[in-house]
């Protein structure tokens, strides 16, 4: 009976999941704030830091953890993988690696994108010079 109630409570919390788009418009977040946003306790965040190499929050002079927005977004993804999708920690690591490969453009595609961007910027600069 206790497990069923715990699962229902967990599912209810997961249903009110915060998305990366709902994060406050800030660059840095303290650990307590991140714990509240992600919906886990600070010790869970510290544990995940040891498990997931991409989580490396900066530390202030007083040794307080300060997370960047990108890390908070990653924490939200990790929580979804573990709590909603039912991945184990090793499974979540593999899934994150897969997602990283899928979202990282191939070097040739990235070079082509940069060339097109450069050409467009040159065209805009020429138009701006012609207009003045």
ABEGO torsion letter per residue (X at the ends): XAAAAAAAAAAAAAAABBBAAABBBBABBBAAAAAAAAGBBAAAAAAAAAABAABBBBBBAAGBBBBBAAAAAAAAAAAAAAAAAGBBAAAAAAAAAAAAAAABBBAAAAAAAAAAAAAAAAAAAAAAAAAX
